[in-house]
Amino acid sequence: TRAISCSSFGQRCTSRYLCSLCYLSFARESYKTHSACLTEAQKYGKSHNGMKRPGPSKQEQWTQTVREVINNCDVKDPQIHSLLRELESCPNLPRKKPKFEVGRCL
């Protein structure tokens, strides 16, 4: 069952009401209209997804930035050009300089 804290004080309590399940805050009498919120199973259960991802991840942003730079650069050397094209196709590009260095790959 849903419990609204502070409701037992009624007129004496000047603070806002708070739903103990969904943590919504209500002014004086507006808590009475709060008839549905998250159940405990929805809030704590395995099926609860939590917050949705706000947008592309840092890795996706980095990969897109590298692809844009590769597409905009004008390289004449065919070996470097093929290396850049190969790098562009990698889904998990390193973001830190030491991991890009060739010495670490040998």
Long-range contacts (C-beta under 8 A, 24 or more apart in sequence): 2-34, 2-37, 4-31, 4-34, 7-31, 58-95, 59-92, 59-93, 59-95, 62-93, 62-95, 63-91, 63-93, 66-93
